[in-house]
Amino acid sequence: MAVLTDSQRNLRLAHAERQRIKVYEPDYRGPLGSSARPSLHPHLKPKRIVMTTTPQNLFRHLILAFGLLAVFTADAQDVPLDSLETGQRFIPTKTYTLEEDRAIIRAFEGLRVVDVADGLDIVGLFGNMLVDPDIHPLWKDTETYAHRIVGVAVTTRFIASNEPLPGPLSYEEFRSREGSFYWLKSMEHFQKVLREGSVVVLDDAVNDVGSIGSANILEWVQKGAVGVITDSTARDTDEIIAQGVPLYYRGAGRGIRPWRNELESVNLPIQVGGVQVRPGDVIVADGDGVVCVPREVAPEVAANAHAILRGDKEVRRKLYEELGLPVDSSVQLSP
């Protein structure tokens, strides 16, 4: 038998290694390094991965990998680079007619936040449309429930300003610069799309700022708004209470918008109290907080919520009668 040199022996070992089929099986280590494996459903058990190391198979794997990469990145490649460089929105805004808004508002009339929340559960939206409860009503009316809101969202987003603060100025110069800031950077362009049944929903990055005040909130009402929701603050709260405009907010804010925040967008998807709100979504608010209903499921949610509310009224009305309580609007059944 011929004696192999070290070089020949290494070449044969390398060739044999290339022809071998290697089997990789995911390792498992339980608590404290135990090798005991859990009992898994057959579909969940780790699968043996068979790989070959021949050049032909390596080439096939590379082709497959590049093919999958092309599939996964196809959508991203459809977006032109210049669009991404200048800013690109990926969630479109759907528009609705005034008659469509009126119809969906009628479908939600009389419903409470809790009824709507239960209706959302039925369609599979478990709690993710419930706005942070720290956003609460500025005032409540337990006689006629005038603080409640049912309407359609018009969205606006303000972001923190990076404009340098002016130094000490005369009253006249300050007011002039203040007016310029409002005009150039903080105009309420959303007023142009307000109409009957609108709910102004503000995503405001700055606390302790009066983006909402007693004067401009009346202008919004004049254009059709039925209430206001903000994840920030408001000023002139005593007057807003006296005016009877429904407002849901985090707390009182004292400052003005100039040099504090700037208008970023109107009627685009925003986030308020941890919830995505899109233009046209249904907003319901009362003493229990605020809930947003995606427009696509709104009719089904309203039907479920009315069934829940009717059952609640029937039970409470019977208890009213047994306790001798006078019947009020909260237990009156709809025809």
C-alpha positions in Angstrom: 0.0 0.0 0.0 1.3 3.4 -1.0 2.1 5.7 1.8 0.4 9.1 1.5 2.2 12.2 2.2 0.7 14.8 4.6 -0.3 16.9 1.6 -2.1 14.1 -0.2 -3.9 13.1 3.0 -5.1 16.6 3.5 -6.4 16.9 -0.1 -8.3 13.6 0.3 -9.8 14.7 3.6 -10.9 18.1 2.1 -12.5 16.3 -0.9 -14.4 13.9 1.4 -15.6 16.8 3.6 -17.0 18.7 0.5 -19.0 15.6 -0.4 -20.4 15.0 3.0 -24.0 16.0 3.8 -24.1 17.9 7.0 -27.2 17.8 9.2 -27.9 20.7 11.5 -30.5 20.4 14.2 -31.4 23.4 16.5 -30.0 22.8 19.9 -32.1 23.2 23.0 -31.2 23.9 26.5 -33.9 24.0 29.1 -33.8 25.6 32.6 -30.3 25.6 34.2 -28.8 24.1 31.1 -30.9 21.0 31.1 -31.0 19.2 27.8 -34.6 18.0 28.3 -36.8 18.9 25.3 -40.3 20.3 25.8 -43.2 18.4 24.3 -44.2 20.2 21.2 -46.9 20.0 18.6 -45.5 18.2 15.5 -45.8 21.4 13.5 -43.8 23.3 16.1 -40.9 20.9 16.6 -37.5 22.0 15.3 -37.0 20.7 11.8 -33.8 19.1 10.6 -32.0 21.3 8.0 -30.1 19.4 5.4 -27.4 21.3 3.6 -24.7 20.1 1.2 -21.4 21.8 0.8 -20.7 21.0 -2.9 -20.1 24.1 -5.1 -23.2 23.2 -7.2 -25.5 23.2 -4.1 -23.9 26.4 -2.8 -24.7 28.1 -6.1 -28.3 27.0 -5.9 -28.7 28.3 -2.4 -27.3 31.7 -3.4 -29.7 31.9 -6.3 -32.6 31.1 -4.0 -31.5 33.6 -1.4 -31.2 36.4 -4.0 -34.6 35.5 -5.4 -36.3 35.7 -2.0 -34.5 39.0 -1.3 -35.9 40.4 -4.6 -39.4 39.4 -3.6 -39.2 40.9 -0.2 -37.8 44.2 -1.5 -39.9 44.6 -4.6 -42.4 47.0 -2.9 -39.6 49.1 -1.5 -38.0 49.4 -4.9 -41.2 50.7 -6.3 -40.8 53.9 -4.3 -38.6 56.4 -6.3 -35.5 57.6 -4.4 -36.4 61.2 -4.9 -39.8 60.7 -3.2 -38.0 59.2 -0.1 -35.5 62.0 -0.1 -38.2 64.7 -0.1 -40.6 62.8 2.3 -43.1 60.1 1.5 -46.4 59.2 3.2 -47.4 55.5 3.1 -50.9 55.6 4.7 -53.3 57.3 2.3 -56.2 59.5 3.3 -59.6 58.4 2.2 -62.3 61.0 1.8 -66.1 60.7 2.4 -69.0 62.8 1.4 -71.0 64.8 3.8 -74.0 62.5 3.4 -71.8 59.5 4.2 -70.6 61.3 7.4 -74.2 62.1 8.4 -75.2 58.5 8.0 -72.4 57.1 10.1 -72.9 59.8 12.8 -76.6 58.8 13.0 -75.5 55.2 13.4 -73.5 56.1 16.5 -76.0 58.6 18.1 -76.8 57.8 21.7 -73.9 55.3 22.2 -71.5 55.5 25.1 -67.8 54.9 24.9 -68.2 51.6 26.8 -70.8 50.4 24.3 -68.5 51.2 21.4 -65.5 49.6 23.2 -67.5 46.4 23.5 -68.6 46.6 19.9 -64.9 46.9 18.9 -64.1 43.8 20.9 -66.7 41.9 18.9 -65.0 42.8 15.6 -61.6 41.8 17.0 -60.2 45.2 18.0 -59.5 44.5 21.7 -58.6 47.8 23.4 -56.2 49.1 20.8 -58.6 51.9 19.8 -59.2 53.2 23.3 -57.4 56.5 23.8 -55.3 57.0 26.9 -57.7 57.7 29.8 -55.5 60.6 30.9 -57.2 62.4 28.0 -60.4 63.4 29.8 -63.3 65.8 29.5 -62.8 69.4 30.6 -66.3 69.5 31.9 -69.3 67.1 32.3 -73.0 67.6 32.1 -74.9 64.7 33.7 -78.3 66.2 33.0 -78.3 66.4 29.2 -74.9 64.8 28.5 -73.9 67.9 26.5 -70.2 67.1 27.0 -70.5 63.9 24.9 -69.1 63.8 21.4 -70.1 61.7 18.4 -68.5 62.8 15.1 -66.0 62.3 12.3 -62.3 63.1 12.7 -60.5 66.0 11.1 -56.8 65.5 12.0 -54.0 68.0 12.6 -50.5 67.6 13.8 -48.3 70.2 15.5 -44.6 69.6 16.2 -42.2 71.4 18.5 -40.7 74.6 17.1 -37.0 75.1 16.6 -37.4 78.8 15.9 -35.1 80.9 18.2 -37.0 82.9 20.8 -36.9 86.7 20.2 -35.1 88.9 22.8 -36.8 91.5 24.9 -39.2 93.5 22.6 -41.6 96.3 22.8 -45.3 95.3 23.0 -45.9 96.4 19.4 -42.9 94.5 18.0 -43.7 91.4 19.9 -47.2 91.3 18.7 -46.0 91.9 15.1 -43.6 89.0 15.3 -46.2 86.8 17.0 -48.6 87.5 14.1 -46.0 86.6 11.6 -45.3 83.3 13.3 -49.0 82.4 13.3 -49.3 83.3 9.7 -46.2 81.6 8.4 -45.8 78.5 10.7 -48.9 77.9 12.8 -52.0 78.7 10.7 -55.1 76.6 11.4 -55.4 75.3 7.8 -57.6 72.5 9.1 -60.4 75.0 9.5 -60.9 74.8 5.7 -62.0 71.2 5.9 -64.3 71.5 8.9 -67.9 70.9 8.3 -71.0 69.6 10.0 -70.2 66.8 12.4 -66.4 67.3 12.4 -64.3 66.5 15.5 -61.0 68.4 15.6 -58.3 65.9 16.7 -55.0 67.4 17.5 -51.7 65.6 17.8 -49.6 68.2 19.6 -46.0 67.5 20.7 -45.8 70.3 23.2 -47.4 70.5 26.7 -48.3 73.7 28.5 -49.2 75.4 25.2 -52.6 76.9 24.3 -53.1 75.6 20.8 -56.8 75.6 21.8 -58.3 78.7 23.4 -61.7 80.2 24.0 -61.7 82.2 20.7 -60.4 79.7 18.1 -62.5 76.8 19.5 -65.6 78.9 18.8 -64.4 79.5 15.3 -64.2 75.7 14.8 -67.7 75.3 16.2 -68.9 78.0 13.8 -67.5 75.9 10.9 -69.4 72.7 12.1 -67.1 71.1 14.7 -69.0 69.2 17.5 -66.0 68.9 19.8 -62.2 68.8 20.2 -59.8 66.0 21.2 -56.1 66.8 21.9 -53.3 64.8 23.5 -51.9 68.0 24.8 -53.3 71.0 26.6 -55.6 74.0 26.2 -55.9 77.5 27.7 -58.9 79.7 28.6 -60.5 76.7 30.2 -63.0 78.7 32.4 -64.4 80.4 29.3 -64.5 77.1 27.3 -66.6 75.6 30.1 -68.9 78.6 30.1 -69.2 78.4 26.3 -70.2 74.7 26.5 -67.8 73.4 23.9 -66.9 69.7 24.4 -63.1 69.4 24.9 -61.0 66.4 25.9 -57.5 67.1 26.9 -54.6 66.3 29.3 -54.6 69.5 31.3 -54.4 73.3 31.2 -51.7 75.0 29.1 -50.8 78.6 29.4 -48.4 79.5 26.6 -49.2 80.6 23.0 -48.2 78.6 19.9 -45.5 80.9 18.5 -42.0 79.7 19.3 -43.5 76.6 20.9 -45.1 74.5 18.1 -45.6 74.6 14.4 -48.2 73.1 12.1 -46.8 69.9 10.4 -49.8 68.4 8.6 -53.6 68.4 8.1 -55.9 65.4 7.5 -53.2 62.7 7.6 -53.1 59.8 10.0 -51.9 60.8 13.5 -51.5 59.2 16.9 -53.4 60.6 19.9 -53.3 58.9 23.3 -51.6 55.9 21.8 -54.2 55.3 19.1 -54.0 55.8 15.4 -56.6 58.3 14.2 -57.3 58.8 10.5 -59.4 61.4 8.8 -62.9 60.1 8.6 -62.7 57.7 11.5 -65.6 57.9 14.0 -64.8 59.6 17.4 -67.0 58.9 20.4 -66.2 60.6 23.8 -67.9 60.9 27.2 -67.1 60.7 30.9 -65.3 57.4 30.3 -62.8 58.9 27.8 -62.4 58.7 24.1 -62.6 55.9 21.5 -61.8 55.9 17.8 -63.5 53.6 15.4 -61.9 52.8 12.1 -64.3 53.8 9.4 -64.2 50.4 7.6 -65.7 48.6 10.6 -67.8 51.5 11.9 -71.3 50.2 10.7 -70.8 46.8 12.3 -69.4 48.3 15.5 -72.4 50.6 15.8 -74.9 47.8 15.3 -73.2 45.7 18.0 -72.9 48.6 20.4 -76.6 49.4 20.1 -77.5 45.8 21.0 -75.2 46.1 24.0 -76.7 49.4 25.1 -80.2 48.2 24.8 -79.5 45.2 27.0 -77.9 47.5 29.6 -80.8 49.9 29.6 -83.3 47.0 30.1 -81.5 45.7 33.1 -81.0 49.2 34.6 -84.6 50.3 33.9 -85.9 47.2 35.8 -83.6 48.1 38.8 -84.8 51.7 38.6 -88.4 50.5 39.0 -87.6 48.1 41.8 -85.7 50.9 43.7 -88.3 53.5 43.0 -86.0 55.7 41.1 -87.4 58.3 38.7 -86.8 57.2 35.1 -84.2 59.4 33.3 -82.8 59.6 29.8 -80.1 57.0 30.5 -82.7 54.2 30.7 -85.1 55.3 28.1 -85.3 52.7 25.3 -85.1 53.8 21.7 -88.1 52.7 19.5 
